[in-house]
Amino acid sequence: MIKTIAFMHRKAGITREEFAKHYEETHAPLALTLLPMFRKYARNHVTLSPGAPDPGFDCVSEFWFERIEDAMGVMEVVQSEAGRPLMEDEHSFIDSGRTVSFLVDEKISALPVIPGKPRMRRWVKAIALLKRKPGISREEYIRHYEETHVPLIIKHSPGLVGYARNHVMATGPDEPEFDTITELWYKDLDAFNASVKATRTEGEGAIPKDETSFLDMSKVKFFLVNERISRIPAVARLEAIPGSSLEGKVAIITGASRGIGNALANGFADAGAAVVLVARSPAELESTVLMSLMALKSRKWFAGRWMHLGESMCSSTAPGGRGRIDPFP
């Protein structure tokens, strides 16, 4: 999976509220119509609490593609006559000259299950922009982050339900402004506040000590966002198929970690089925489940329906299935 991230700025004279409203109600639907190569599409609108520093932009947009050719295909569309409506709309509310884009390598952590069923609509998301200390190579920085810092964050962050690092990939001679765009999801605002406090104090301050060993703390930016995630057309089209109400059915999706299998898994579950995911790579499948949970957290059917099972077990232990597999009409 290929992922890019862009920092967006609103045009002068437009409020953050007006910017977010236009983005969600007009621009995002238009982009989905004209850019079918999206595999996932999310906007993270910056929300500022009193006294909080402004990160200097209004939205962190995320785009996922199956192949690098698909990502490059976006430019072909927006530069064509077919893409003119999208570009005209973009120029109406986005200061395009200030947009900064990154190609990233996304790493997602598997986290301990939180007892009970967190109310997903109450999830709180934070983003941290990080830069390594001078004298540390990019390879050394990423290795330390993934092998040392990530376990510390997971251990000392109560209420953390999602954790992803987007390591910026250098695409030119200039040094990127940030090395990592980190995303953290908490089960609610209380969990967020508790985690912020715990990361400063637990483990004899292990996290702050480790941060200062490899991060340039003067360049760290940390802020809350309102996450909005679009359904890709490939998933939405399943609902238009006659007889596609699958409530109470059990489906097994093979090859579910990528491509068509991934889209079908989302579509079947959205149509009401209890879904068992099967793939060759446990690591990729784990990431698929986690990203689906993050992306589709507002849907009532989701909780408790995604499972990762061995191929020999999946037919007998499907959630709610009691050993049966239901054919799709």
N, C-alpha and C positions, 0 to 999 in steps of 0.2 A: 504494500500500500504506500502510495506517495502522499505526502502531506505538505501543504504550504500554509503560512500564517501571514496576515497583513494587519498592520496598525492603521486604522482609519481616523481621519479628522473631519469634523463637520465644517461646512462653509461658514464664513463670518456672517453674523446676523441670525443664525439658526440656533435654537436652544438644544441642549442634549435631549430633552424630551421630544421635541419636534424631529430631531435627527433619528432617534430610535423608532419613532412611530412610522416615519416614512420608510425607513430601512425594512422594517418588518412587514408593513402592509402593502408596500409597492415594489421596492427594489428586490427583496429576496424572492418573492414569487416570480418576478420577471426573470431573474437569473436562473431559477430552476427550469423555467420554460425554454430559455434559449441555450442553456448549457447542460445538456443531458449527460455529459461526462462526469458530473459530480457523483461520488460514491457517498459522501457525507458532507454536510454544510452547516456550520454553526457560527453564530454571532455572540460575542461577549461584550455587552454594553457596560461601560464603566459606571459604577455607582460610587458616589463620594459621601462619606459620613462627615459630620462637622469636624473640622480640624485635620482631616486626612489630606495628604499631599496629592496633587493632581499628577497622574502619570504623563500628561502631555498629549493625549489623544483620547478619542471617544469610544472606539470599538476595536476589539481584537477579533478579527474574522478568521475562521478556520475552514480549509478546503481539503477534502480527501479525494484521491484519484486512484484508479486501479493501476495505471501505468504512467510513466513520465510523458509518454506521447499524448495522453489525455490532458495532462496539465498544460502542455504546450498548445494543445488544441483550443484552449480558452482564448489565447491571444489571436488565433486565426479567426475565431468567431467575432470577438469584439472589434477587430479591425475590418470586418466585412460589412456589407450592407445589412445583412440579417441582424448583426449585433448593434446597429446604430441606436435603436430604442433603449438598449441597456446603457450604452455610453452617455446618451443624452440625459437619461435619468440620473446616472451617477454624477454627472457634472452639475445637476440641479441642487444637490445637497451635500456632496462629498468634495472636500478640497483635495482633488486627485494628485496635485503636485506635491503634496506632503505625505502621500501613502508610502509606507515602507513594507516590503515583503520579504519573507524568509522561506527558504526550503529547509525543512526540519526532519530530524530522525526521532520518531516518537517512541518512547519507552513507557509502558504501563505496568504498574505494580498490582499484584494480587494481594488483597488485604484480608485480614481476618473478618469473618462474618460477624456483624453486630447483632446481638440478641434481639429478637422481636422483628417487627417490620417497620423500618424507618419510613416516615411519611415523606415520600420522595418529592412532593411539591414544596416541601420546606427546606430542601437542600440549599446550602449556601456554598457558593463557589468563589475562590480567591485565585489570583494569578500573581506570580512572582517573576520578575525579570532579573536575571542573574548574570554577572560577569566574573570571570576567573581573575585571580590575583596575577599581577605581572610576574613573569618568570616561570609560570606554569604552562606547559604545553596543553593544547586542546585534548590530546589523548590522555594525558595524566589527569586533567581536570575531570573528564567524563568517567574515567575508571574510578577515581576517588568518589565522585558523586554517586555512581551506581552501586559500588561495592561497600562504601562506608557510610555516606550521608543518608542515603535512602533508608537503610535499616533503622537508623536512629530516628528519622521522622516517623516511620511506621510504629516504632516501639513507644514513642512518647507523644503521640497525637491521638488522644481519645476522641472518638466520634468521626474520625476520618473515614470516608466511604469510597473515595476515589483519589488516585494519585498518578499523575502523568508528567513526564519530562519531555519537552520538545527541544532537543539539542540542535542548535542552529548549524547548518552546514555551510561552510565557506564556498561561495560561488564566484568569487572574483578576488582581485589582489588586495582589496581593502578589508581590514579587520571588522567583523560585525560588531554593532554596538552592544549586543548581548550575546551570551553563549547559550543560555537556556531560557526558555519560556515555560515555567512550571505551572501546572494546573492542580489545584487541590479542591476536593469536594468534601463538605461536612454535612452530617445528617440534619443539622438545624443551626440556628444562630447561637444557641447556648453551647453546642458542641464546638463551634468555631472559636468562641471566646475562651472556652476551657482549653482547647488545643493551643491557642496562642500563648496562654499563660503557662501551660505545661511545658511547651518547648523552650521556654526561657528558664525554667527552674528544675525540671525533673532530671534525674541522672547527673546531679551535681553540675548542671549547666552544660551537659555534653554537647547539645546541639549548637549553642552559641560558640563554644570553643572550637567545634569542628568547622563551623561557618567561617570563622576568622582565619582558619588555616588554609583555605583554598578559594574563598570568595573575596572580591573587592567590595566591601560593605558600603563604600561611599556611592556605589553605582546601583545598588539594589533598589528595585521598585516593587511595592506590594500593595495590591488594591483588590476590592471586591467587584464582582461583575454580575450582571443579570444575563444568564445564559439562555439563548434561544436556539433551538435546533430544528432544522427542516427535515421533513420526510422526503427522501429521494423518490422521483417518479416511478422507478422500477418497483419500489415497495408499494407505493400507493395504488399502482395499477391492479394489484392482486384483488383489491376490494371491489373492482368493477367486474370481476369474473362471476358469472351466474353460479349460484350455489356456493359462494366462497365464505359463507358464515361457518366458521369451524369451531364454534364454541362447544367444548366438551369432547373434541376430537384429540387424538394423539398423533403427532407427526415426527418422523425421524428425518433429519436433513443431513446428508453426507456432504463432505467437502464444504462444511459450513464456515470455515475460517476466512474465506475470501471469495471474491467474484460473485457468480450467480448463486452459489450456495449460500453465501452470506446474505444476499438480497432476499432470497426465498425464505431463509430463517426468520428474518424480520417481518416479512409479509405474512407468513403463516401464523406467527405468534400474534401479530396485530389483528388478524382475522379471528382470533379467539382460540387457536389451537394450543395445547400443551406441547412444547417443542423440546426434542432431544437433539443436541448438536453432536456431530461426529466429524472428526478430521484427523489427518495423519500427524499433525504437529500439536502436541498438548499446549506448547507455549503460545502458538498463534491462536489456538482455540480459546485459551484463557483470555487473551487480549480481546477477541471478538465478543466474548460474553461481557467483559467489563465495559467495553465501549458501547455495546448495546444497552446495558443497564444505565450508563450515563446519558446516552442519547435519547432513550425512550422512557425516561423516568416519570413522565406525566401520564403514562397509560396505565389504566387500572389493571389490565390483564397481566402486567409484567411480573409482579412479585411472586417468587416461588416457582416460576415456570421454566427457567433456564437451568440446564444441568449439563455437566460434562461427565460422560460415562464412557467406560471402555466399550468397544464395539461388541464384545461378547455379552455385555450386560444390558445394553440399551433397550432391547425389546422387552425385557422382563421388569425393568425398574423405571420405566418412563413415568414422570410425575402424573399421578392420577390415572395412569393407563392400565394398571393391573394386568400387564403383560400383553395388551392388545396394541396393534398398529392399525390406524384407520386410513383407508385409501382416500386420496383427494378426488372429489367428484369430477 
